[in-house]
Amino acid sequence: MALTLYWGSGSPFSWRILLALEHKRLQYESQLLHFDKQEHQSPQMLKMNPRGRVPVLKDGDYVVFESVAILYYLDLKYPRPPIFGLTPEEAGVIMRVICEFQAYAEPAVQKIVNAIFADTVAEDIDNLTDAMHLVGREARTIEGRLSKEEWIVGANYSALDMVIFPWIQVLRRALNRSAAAELGARFLPMERNYPALARWIHRIESLPGYERTYPPHWRDTEIAHDSITRTT
């Protein structure tokens, strides 16, 4: 098997690549790395990516890292079905909106998520509230696009959807924590506040192969929580 993906459970950057590989129906070897064991910092991984980060894709002797670069490589190497549009114009819009998301929304989402999971929300609530307002503005822009189309750009599922979807899912998971109730009040439930976004999430969750991309440690946590609920 030529394709090998080195990835981490719950990493939005890794999740993008899993979505692309499943969408393109490519066979690949999955190498799940455990962050708690620092496996992404092993000598083998540092040899492939000196930054010691995931995802890393190995295709034969070729190695590529950085998630958007991997998406672009996959689309050129395995072009069916395309994920960067059907025309140069559509590709330009997809890449522009990816760049906008990375420049404006992603840092704010990451800041919020990191604070919630580190249990430091109360210590920085003003800055986190500002970040949440920024995320809300970006979400409304995406909501506007999705109110007219099934996918964020054009009529087809694309790399843009794959870039944004994991962060939305991670943010939802974080905001569902009790400590984040104040931050999430205007964002959740999405079905009420962002109905087109909620329908888009459901469309992606219904795609073939989606279950294979779902973070395994999330599923383990959900199973454990369900077991506690059923026995109390």
FENMO-V302677 format. One record per residue. N is the residue number from 1. RES is the residue in three letters. PHI is phi in degrees with one decimal (NA if undefined). PSI is psi in whole degrees, -180 to 180 (none if undefined). OMEGA is omega as a letter, one per 40 degrees, with the letter a starting at -180 (NA if undefined). Layout:
# FENMO-V302677
[[N;RES;PHI;PSI;OMEGA] [N;RES;PHI;PSI;OMEGA]]
This chain:
# FENMO-V302677
[[1;MET;NA;123;a] [2;ALA;-76.4;-39;a] [3;LEU;-87.7;129;i] [4;THR;-130.3;127;i] [5;LEU;-109.9;125;i] [6;TYR;-101.2;122;a] [7;TRP;-149.2;172;i] [8;GLY;-128.3;139;a] [9;SER;-65.7;129;i] [10;GLY;86.6;-7;i] [11;SER;-74.7;117;i] [12;PRO;-58.7;-33;a] [13;PHE;-68.9;-39;i] [14;SER;-68.2;-41;a] [15;TRP;-59.1;-36;i] [16;ARG;-54.9;-45;a] [17;ILE;-72.0;-38;i] [18;LEU;-60.5;-42;i] [19;LEU;-60.7;-41;a] [20;ALA;-67.6;-45;a] [21;LEU;-61.6;-41;i] [22;GLU;-69.0;-40;a] [23;HIS;-63.6;-39;i] [24;LYS;-83.3;-3;i] [25;ARG;55.6;44;i] [26;LEU;-91.7;140;i] [27;GLN;-79.2;136;a] [28;TYR;-152.1;154;i] [29;GLU;-92.7;127;a] [30;SER;-94.2;123;i] [31;GLN;-116.3;93;a] [32;LEU;-80.0;122;i] [33;LEU;-100.4;146;a] [34;HIS;-102.5;116;a] [35;PHE;-62.9;-36;a] [36;ASP;-67.1;-19;i] [37;LYS;-100.4;4;i] [38;GLN;59.2;32;a] [39;GLU;-66.8;-25;i] [40;HIS;-72.7;-11;i] [41;GLN;-105.6;12;a] [42;SER;-68.2;158;i] [43;PRO;-55.0;-39;i] [44;GLN;-61.1;-44;a] [45;MET;-71.4;-40;i] [46;LEU;-65.7;-26;i] [47;LYS;-68.8;-35;i] [48;MET;-83.7;-40;i] [49;ASN;-136.4;101;a] [50;PRO;-58.4;-18;i] [51;ARG;-79.3;-12;i] [52;GLY;65.1;39;a] [53;ARG;-126.5;161;i] [54;VAL;-118.2;157;e] [55;PRO;-85.1;159;i] [56;VAL;-131.7;131;i] [57;LEU;-113.8;130;i] [58;LYS;-114.6;123;i] [59;ASP;-121.8;96;a] [60;GLY;66.1;-121;i] [61;ASP;-92.7;-5;a] [62;TYR;-93.2;137;i] [63;VAL;-123.5;134;i] [64;VAL;-135.9;140;i] [65;PHE;-135.0;176;a] [66;GLU;77.5;120;a] [67;SER;-59.8;-43;a] [68;VAL;-68.9;-35;i] [69;ALA;-62.7;-39;i] [70;ILE;-65.0;-43;i] [71;LEU;-58.7;-44;a] [72;TYR;-65.6;-43;i] [73;TYR;-60.5;-47;a] [74;LEU;-60.4;-37;a] [75;ASP;-71.6;-33;i] [76;LEU;-77.9;-38;a] [77;LYS;-79.0;-36;a] [78;TYR;-130.1;79;a] [79;PRO;-76.5;-4;a] [80;ARG;-118.4;127;e] [81;PRO;-76.3;150;a] [82;PRO;-70.5;147;i] [83;ILE;-119.9;1;i] [84;PHE;-116.6;37;i] [85;GLY;88.8;169;a] [86;LEU;-100.2;-13;a] [87;THR;-136.3;161;i] [88;PRO;-57.7;-36;a] [89;GLU;-65.6;-44;i] [90;GLU;-66.4;-39;i] [91;ALA;-60.5;-41;i] [92;GLY;-62.4;-41;i] [93;VAL;-67.7;-44;i] [94;ILE;-58.5;-48;a] [95;MET;-67.9;-37;i] [96;ARG;-62.8;-46;a] [97;VAL;-69.5;-33;i] [98;ILE;-60.3;-47;i] [99;CYS;-62.4;-41;i] [100;GLU;-61.8;-45;a] [101;PHE;-62.2;-44;a] [102;GLN;-66.7;-35;a] [103;ALA;-78.8;-37;a] [104;TYR;-110.4;-48;a] [105;ALA;-87.1;-44;a] [106;GLU;-57.4;-46;i] [107;PRO;-60.5;-38;a] [108;ALA;-68.3;-44;i] [109;VAL;-61.2;-44;a] [110;GLN;-62.3;-40;i] [111;LYS;-61.7;-44;a] [112;ILE;-65.3;-49;a] [113;VAL;-61.4;-45;a] [114;ASN;-60.9;-42;a] [115;ALA;-66.1;-41;a] [116;ILE;-65.8;-47;a] [117;PHE;-70.4;-25;i] [118;ALA;-88.4;-2;i] [119;ASP;58.8;45;i] [120;THR;-121.3;23;a] [121;VAL;-59.5;-48;a] [122;ALA;-61.6;-29;a] [123;GLU;-74.3;-19;a] [124;ASP;-139.5;36;a] [125;ILE;-61.4;-36;a] [126;ASP;-65.4;-48;i] [127;ASN;-66.0;-37;i] [128;LEU;-69.3;-35;i] [129;THR;-64.9;-42;i] [130;ASP;-61.2;-42;i] [131;ALA;-63.1;-39;i] [132;MET;-66.2;-36;i] [133;HIS;-63.3;-42;i] [134;LEU;-62.1;-45;i] [135;VAL;-61.6;-40;i] [136;GLY;-61.4;-42;i] [137;ARG;-62.7;-44;i] [138;GLU;-66.0;-38;i] [139;ALA;-64.8;-36;i] [140;ARG;-66.5;-35;i] [141;THR;-64.4;-45;i] [142;ILE;-65.6;-40;i] [143;GLU;-56.6;-42;i] [144;GLY;-62.2;-41;i] [145;ARG;-63.9;-44;a] [146;LEU;-75.5;-15;i] [147;SER;-74.6;-14;a] [148;LYS;-109.8;-25;a] [149;GLU;-134.8;160;i] [150;GLU;-73.7;-27;a] [151;TRP;-122.0;164;a] [152;ILE;-64.2;-37;i] [153;VAL;-128.6;118;i] [154;GLY;76.5;-166;a] [155;ALA;-94.4;0;a] [156;ASN;-126.0;147;i] [157;TYR;-58.4;131;a] [158;SER;-137.8;178;i] [159;ALA;-57.3;-31;i] [160;LEU;-62.3;-46;i] [161;ASP;-60.0;-40;a] [162;MET;-67.8;-31;i] [163;VAL;-72.1;-43;a] [164;ILE;-84.0;-39;a] [165;PHE;-51.2;-50;a] [166;PRO;-59.3;-38;a] [167;TRP;-67.4;-37;i] [168;ILE;-62.6;-42;a] [169;GLN;-66.5;-42;i] [170;VAL;-64.6;-42;i] [171;LEU;-63.5;-44;i] [172;ARG;-58.9;-43;a] [173;ARG;-62.4;-42;a] [174;ALA;-67.0;-46;a] [175;LEU;-67.8;-17;i] [176;ASN;-76.3;-10;i] [177;ARG;-71.7;145;a] [178;SER;-60.2;-34;a] [179;ALA;-67.7;-16;a] [180;ALA;-105.2;13;a] [181;ALA;-56.9;-42;a] [182;GLU;-65.9;-42;a] [183;LEU;-66.2;-38;a] [184;GLY;-88.0;-1;a] [185;ALA;-59.3;-35;a] [186;ARG;-95.2;-3;a] [187;PHE;-105.3;-38;a] [188;LEU;-111.0;149;e] [189;PRO;-74.7;144;a] [190;MET;-66.2;-32;a] [191;GLU;-58.9;-29;i] [192;ARG;-91.5;-45;a] [193;ASN;-86.3;-32;a] [194;TYR;-139.6;71;a] [195;PRO;-62.2;-36;i] [196;ALA;-68.5;-38;i] [197;LEU;-63.7;-41;i] [198;ALA;-63.3;-41;i] [199;ARG;-66.4;-37;i] [200;TRP;-63.6;-43;i] [201;ILE;-59.0;-45;a] [202;HIS;-62.6;-38;i] [203;ARG;-61.9;-44;a] [204;ILE;-66.8;-41;i] [205;GLU;-63.9;-20;a] [206;SER;-92.1;-4;a] [207;LEU;-70.5;148;i] [208;PRO;-58.1;135;i] [209;GLY;85.8;-6;a] [210;TYR;-58.4;-42;a] [211;GLU;-58.5;-30;i] [212;ARG;-73.5;-15;i] [213;THR;-93.7;-14;a] [214;TYR;-66.0;133;a] [215;PRO;-55.2;118;a] [216;PRO;-61.7;-34;a] [217;HIS;-73.3;-23;i] [218;TRP;-66.8;-44;a] [219;ARG;-63.1;-40;i] [220;ASP;-61.7;-41;i] [221;THR;-65.2;-42;a] [222;GLU;-65.2;-40;i] [223;ILE;-65.0;-43;i] [224;ALA;-62.7;-43;i] [225;HIS;-63.8;-42;i] [226;ASP;-63.2;-40;i] [227;SER;-64.0;-41;i] [228;ILE;-62.9;-44;a] [229;THR;-61.4;-41;a] [230;ARG;-73.3;-17;a] [231;THR;-110.5;11;i] [232;THR;-123.5;none;NA]]
